[in-house]
Amino acid sequence: MASETVRRKVVRKPRQEAGPTDIADPILRQEAKRAFVWLGMASLLALAIFLSESLLVIFGGMVFAALIDGGARLLGRVLKIGRGWRVAIVLLLTVAFLVWVVVFAGSQIADQAAQLPAIIEAQTLRTLAWLKAHGYAVNTTSLQGLVEKAVGGIAEVTQAVGGLIGAVTTMFLIIVLGIYLAVEPRLYQRGFAWMLPTDQRDYFEGTARLMGRSLRRLLAGRLLGMGIEGFATWLMLGFYGVPMAALLGLLTGLLAFLPNIGAPVSGALMILVGFSGGTDMGIYCIIVYVVIHLVDGNIIVPLVARKTVDLAPALVLGAQLIMGVLFGILGLALADPMVAMIKIWLEREAARHELPASG
């Protein structure tokens, strides 16, 4: 009896009082958990908005890494050397091309870039005068102010082409991040997967591989289109003797990276410069613009879309407008790859949660 009494005294625990932060009601406790989840999601959303520019720079580094990785994989088909050497060759070729543009073509392009704003302004004012002479109500004074502002923007673009790329720090960070990611992509992929639950890692690995392959093909197609449009524009305009053919070809190639938006801008510049040399030259520039973009739209773009993510043009244009307003030229350039990656993720999620067919 004595031993049972001692055992009871040992087993019996003192009653604990509820603390001020304890929730006794189970329903209220469940609602509190839900509230904390929503507050956590709202906090993460606010943090993402606050860090949006930094996240965009990181995504830009991933896009640049995909470009390097695509070049290294392409070299791997002909050169059986280590990945590090192939990445180094791609970077050296890129630097060599930029040096060639600056040293050999830089002076010519810089001279043409200095003349372009004056030609655009003169041609735009001539067009406005023609419209006014044919009975269109045009306020020449106010439109001239708009033209001068637009010319100022064109001058900034041409200065960027001449070497002042702008946002040097951002570009430097994107390049450095891209090099780090391209040299050892598996290191960062495994590190990110390690933070996920064990049952989610295989799914993440598959999604990452699919995104990487699609991004490489998308960018390869974009570079192919840029090269063809820029080189063809330069050759065709130079053949007819259009002023600033080299600059217009370079601008056409660079703006081809921005689908839906780049083509009208480059075409407008080309046509305005063409009409500065006469009506025949202006009509020839219109023909060049139509032919080049017909080839690009009916051959290059469908060929690339079949091997990558086929994106609706209106969806890409809407994303470009939003990203351009929020983040400027960097957001405009990265809107297309970002929409492609989001579409792949949504398709993977839909296929993952799709119910098996009955019967």
C-alpha positions in Angstrom: 0.0 0.0 0.0 2.8 2.4 0.8 4.5 1.7 -2.5 1.3 2.4 -4.4 0.8 5.7 -2.6 4.4 6.7 -3.5 3.8 5.8 -7.1 0.6 7.8 -7.2 2.4 10.8 -5.8 5.2 10.4 -8.4 2.9 10.0 -11.4 0.5 12.8 -10.4 1.5 16.1 -12.0 0.5 19.5 -10.9 -2.2 21.2 -12.9 -0.9 23.8 -15.3 -2.9 27.1 -15.7 -3.5 28.4 -19.2 -1.2 31.2 -20.2 -2.3 34.6 -21.6 -1.4 33.5 -25.1 -3.0 30.1 -25.0 -6.3 29.7 -26.8 -8.5 27.1 -25.2 -11.3 27.1 -27.7 -10.4 24.7 -30.5 -12.5 26.5 -33.1 -10.8 29.8 -32.2 -7.4 28.2 -32.3 -8.1 26.9 -35.8 -9.2 30.3 -37.0 -6.1 31.9 -35.4 -3.9 29.4 -37.4 -5.6 30.4 -40.6 -5.2 34.1 -39.8 -1.5 33.6 -39.2 -1.2 31.8 -42.5 -2.8 34.7 -44.3 -0.7 37.2 -42.5 2.4 35.2 -43.4 1.4 35.2 -47.1 0.6 38.9 -47.0 4.0 39.5 -45.4 5.7 37.5 -48.1 3.9 39.3 -50.8 4.8 42.7 -49.3 8.5 41.5 -49.0 8.4 40.4 -52.7 7.1 43.8 -53.7 9.7 45.5 -51.7 12.5 43.3 -53.2 11.0 43.2 -56.6 13.8 45.1 -58.3 16.4 42.8 -56.7 14.4 39.7 -57.7 14.2 41.0 -61.2 18.0 41.4 -61.3 18.3 37.8 -60.1 16.0 36.7 -62.8 18.0 38.6 -65.3 21.1 36.8 -64.1 19.2 33.5 -64.7 18.4 34.6 -68.2 22.0 35.5 -68.9 23.1 32.2 -67.5 20.7 30.4 -69.8 22.3 32.2 -72.8 25.8 31.1 -71.6 24.6 27.6 -70.9 23.0 27.3 -74.3 26.2 28.4 -76.0 28.3 25.9 -73.9 25.9 23.1 -74.7 26.1 24.0 -78.4 29.9 23.9 -78.2 29.7 20.6 -76.4 28.4 19.0 -79.6 31.7 19.7 -81.5 34.2 20.2 -78.7 34.6 17.3 -76.2 36.1 19.4 -73.4 35.0 20.3 -69.9 32.1 22.5 -69.2 34.2 25.2 -67.6 36.3 25.5 -70.7 33.2 25.7 -72.9 31.7 28.5 -70.7 35.0 30.4 -70.9 35.0 30.1 -74.7 31.5 31.5 -74.9 32.4 34.4 -72.6 35.6 35.2 -74.6 33.6 35.1 -77.9 31.0 37.5 -76.4 33.7 39.9 -75.2 35.5 39.7 -78.6 32.3 40.6 -80.4 31.7 43.6 -78.1 35.2 44.8 -78.6 34.8 44.5 -82.4 31.6 46.5 -82.2 33.3 49.3 -80.1 36.6 49.4 -81.9 35.8 48.8 -85.6 32.2 49.8 -85.9 31.9 52.1 -82.9 33.1 55.3 -84.6 30.9 54.9 -87.6 27.8 54.0 -85.4 28.6 56.9 -83.0 28.7 59.4 -85.9 25.4 58.1 -87.3 23.8 58.1 -83.8 24.7 61.8 -83.5 22.9 62.6 -86.7 19.8 60.4 -86.1 17.9 62.7 -83.7 18.0 65.7 -86.1 16.8 63.6 -89.0 13.9 62.2 -87.0 12.9 65.6 -85.8 13.0 67.1 -89.3 11.1 64.3 -90.9 8.4 64.3 -88.2 7.9 68.0 -88.5 7.7 67.6 -92.3 5.0 65.0 -91.9 3.0 67.2 -89.6 3.2 70.1 -92.1 2.0 67.8 -94.8 -1.0 66.7 -92.7 -1.8 70.3 -91.9 -1.6 71.3 -95.6 -4.1 68.6 -96.5 -6.8 69.8 -94.1 -6.0 67.8 -90.9 -6.3 69.9 -87.7 -2.8 69.6 -86.3 -1.4 71.8 -83.5 2.1 72.1 -84.8 3.4 74.0 -81.7 2.3 71.4 -79.2 3.3 68.5 -81.4 6.7 70.0 -82.0 7.2 69.9 -78.2 6.3 66.2 -78.2 8.6 65.6 -81.1 11.5 67.3 -79.2 10.8 65.1 -76.2 10.7 62.0 -78.3 13.9 63.0 -80.0 15.5 63.4 -76.6 14.4 59.8 -75.9 15.8 58.6 -79.2 19.1 60.4 -78.5 19.3 58.5 -75.2 18.7 55.2 -77.0 21.4 56.0 -79.6 23.8 57.1 -76.8 23.1 53.7 -75.2 24.0 52.0 -78.5 27.2 54.1 -78.7 28.4 52.7 -75.4 26.5 54.3 -72.6 24.3 51.3 -71.9 22.9 52.9 -68.7 22.3 51.2 -65.4 25.9 49.9 -65.3 25.6 48.5 -61.8 22.5 46.5 -62.7 24.0 45.1 -65.8 27.2 44.3 -63.9 25.3 42.4 -61.3 23.3 40.5 -63.9 26.5 39.5 -65.8 28.2 38.4 -62.6 25.2 36.4 -61.4 24.8 34.9 -64.8 28.4 33.7 -64.9 28.2 32.2 -61.4 25.0 30.4 -62.3 26.3 29.2 -65.6 29.6 27.8 -64.2 27.9 25.6 -61.6 24.1 25.4 -62.2 23.7 22.1 -60.4 25.2 23.6 -57.2 22.5 26.2 -56.9 19.7 23.9 -58.1 20.6 21.3 -55.4 20.8 24.1 -52.8 17.3 25.4 -53.6 15.9 21.9 -53.7 17.4 21.1 -50.3 15.1 23.8 -48.8 12.0 22.0 -50.1 10.3 19.0 -48.5 11.7 15.7 -49.6 8.6 14.7 -51.5 8.7 17.9 -53.5 12.3 17.7 -54.7 11.8 15.4 -57.7 8.9 17.6 -58.9 11.1 20.7 -58.6 14.0 19.0 -60.4 11.7 18.1 -63.3 10.2 21.6 -63.5 13.6 23.2 -63.3 14.9 21.1 -66.2 11.9 21.8 -68.3 12.1 25.6 -67.6 15.9 25.6 -68.4 15.5 23.8 -71.7 12.6 26.0 -72.8 14.4 29.2 -71.7 17.5 28.2 -73.7 15.5 27.5 -76.8 13.5 30.7 -76.4 16.6 32.8 -76.1 18.4 30.9 -78.9 15.4 31.7 -81.2 15.4 35.3 -80.1 19.2 35.7 -80.8 18.7 34.0 -84.2 15.9 36.5 -85.0 18.0 39.4 -83.8 20.9 38.4 -85.9 18.9 37.8 -89.1 16.9 41.0 -88.8 19.8 43.2 -87.9 22.1 41.8 -90.6 19.5 41.7 -93.3 18.4 45.3 -92.5 22.0 46.5 -92.7 22.6 44.7 -96.1 19.4 45.8 -97.7 19.6 49.4 -96.6 23.3 49.6 -97.4 22.7 48.2 -100.9 20.3 51.0 -101.7 22.4 53.6 -100.1 20.1 54.5 -97.2 21.8 56.8 -94.7 22.9 55.2 -91.3 22.3 51.7 -92.6 24.7 50.2 -90.0 23.0 52.0 -87.1 19.5 51.1 -88.3 20.6 47.5 -88.7 22.0 47.5 -85.1 18.9 49.1 -83.7 16.7 46.7 -85.6 18.6 43.7 -84.2 18.6 45.0 -80.6 14.9 45.9 -80.7 14.1 42.5 -82.1 14.7 41.2 -78.5 11.4 43.0 -77.6 8.6 41.1 -79.4 5.5 43.2 -80.4 7.1 46.5 -79.4 10.6 46.5 -80.9 9.5 45.9 -84.5 7.2 49.0 -84.8 9.8 51.2 -83.2 12.7 50.1 -85.5 10.4 50.3 -88.5 9.3 53.8 -87.7 13.0 54.9 -87.4 13.9 53.1 -90.6 11.0 54.7 -92.6 11.7 58.2 -91.3 15.3 58.0 -92.2 14.4 56.6 -95.6 12.1 59.5 -96.5 14.9 61.9 -95.6 16.5 60.7 -98.9 13.4 61.0 -101.0 10.1 59.3 -101.6 11.6 56.4 -103.5 14.0 55.7 -100.7 11.2 55.9 -98.1 9.1 53.4 -100.1 12.1 51.1 -100.4 12.5 51.3 -96.6 8.9 50.3 -96.1 9.4 47.3 -98.4 12.5 46.3 -96.5 10.6 46.5 -93.2 7.7 44.5 -94.5 9.8 41.8 -96.1 12.1 41.3 -93.1 9.3 41.1 -90.6 7.2 38.8 -92.8 10.1 36.4 -92.9 10.6 36.7 -89.2 6.9 36.4 -88.4 6.1 33.5 -90.7 9.3 31.5 -90.6 11.5 32.2 -87.6 8.9 32.8 -84.9 6.8 29.7 -85.8 9.9 27.6 -86.0 11.0 28.7 -82.6 7.5 28.5 -81.1 7.2 24.8 -82.0 10.3 24.0 -80.0 9.6 26.3 -77.0 6.6 27.8 -75.1 4.0 29.1 -77.6 2.9 32.3 -76.0 -0.1 34.3 -77.1 1.0 37.7 -78.5 -1.6 39.7 -76.5 -0.4 38.0 -73.3 3.2 38.9 -74.0 2.2 42.5 -74.9 0.2 42.9 -71.7 3.1 41.6 -69.7 5.5 43.9 -71.5 3.3 47.0 -70.8 3.0 46.1 -67.1 6.7 45.2 -66.6 7.8 48.2 -68.6 5.8 50.6 -66.4 7.0 49.0 -63.2 10.7 48.4 -64.0 11.5 50.3 -67.2 13.6 48.8 -70.0 14.9 45.9 -67.9 11.3 44.8 -67.1 10.4 45.2 -70.8 13.2 43.0 -71.9 12.6 40.2 -69.3 8.8 40.2 -69.6 8.7 37.5 -72.3 11.0 35.0 -70.6 9.2 35.5 -67.3 5.8 34.9 -68.9 7.2 31.7 -70.5 8.5 30.4 -67.1 5.2 31.2 -65.4 3.3 29.3 -68.1 5.5 26.3 -67.7 5.0 26.3 -64.0 1.2 26.6 -64.3 1.1 23.8 -66.8 3.1 21.5 -64.6 0.9 22.4 -61.6 -2.3 21.6 -63.7 -0.9 18.3 -64.9 0.2 17.4 -61.3 -3.3 18.0 -59.9 -5.2 16.6 -62.8 -7.5 13.8 -61.7 -7.1 10.5 -63.4 -9.6 9.7 -66.0 -12.5 7.5 -64.8 -13.4 4.2 -66.3 
